[in-house]
Amino acid sequence: MVERKIATQTGPTLVQFTDKIGVTASILGGLNRSFGRSRILGTALDLGREWRTPGEDDPQNACETTMAGIDKDGKQVTVETCDDRFVGPLPDVWRAQLRFNWSQKVRYLSGDAGPSIGIVGALTATARTREQVSYTAAAGYTIHPKGKPTNILGAALLELADMTNTTGKHPTLLKMLNVRLVLGVPLD
């Protein structure tokens, strides 16, 4: 559950500011296949429902006038409180996400007995009702525990989100680039 700040036009000149809870529920299935002791190929399918979701939309700056008047020089003065809000009403949508990932151990960090470093890559396609399919690619480095090259303790990824700019919301490369840090918890 995520709290989303929303600005909704309720009449020709009226706007209502609300804070609503957005909810996502999904079912996820995946399969990873290890090749040897250091290479993994995987795929996952995530099917879900999102309530009150902005999808790929970015929030807009919305302001409320808290005070207005004229200063001693006769100039108009306006004081505003501004906040980033999504333009509402936010829709409820179905979502499907298909991901392919690959990881490879590259070398040991300190001799043959220590942890190892690897590389990882992923391609993701995400489809939501009322939107075009968006594609994301990510690549980066991984850290594997001693003697377990198929377990990942952590990763640092450079992600290119919506790389085909299907929504028209990310026109520059800098707006599409994200850094993602992942922490793995070994369960064995």
Salt bridges, closest charged atoms under 4 A:
ASP19 OD1 - ARG85 NH1 3.29
ASP46 OD2 - ARG95 NH1 3.16
GLU50 OE2 - ARG95 NE 2.56
GLU50 OE1 - ARG128 NE 3.18
GLU56 OE2 - ARG128 NH1 3.10
ASP57 OD1 - LYS169 NZ 3.48
ASP58 OD2 - HIS170 NE2 3.93
ASP83 OD2 - LYS5 NZ 2.98
GLU159 OE2 - ARG180 NH2 2.90
ASP162 OD2 - HIS170 ND1 3.90
ASP188 OD2 - LYS148 NZ 3.18
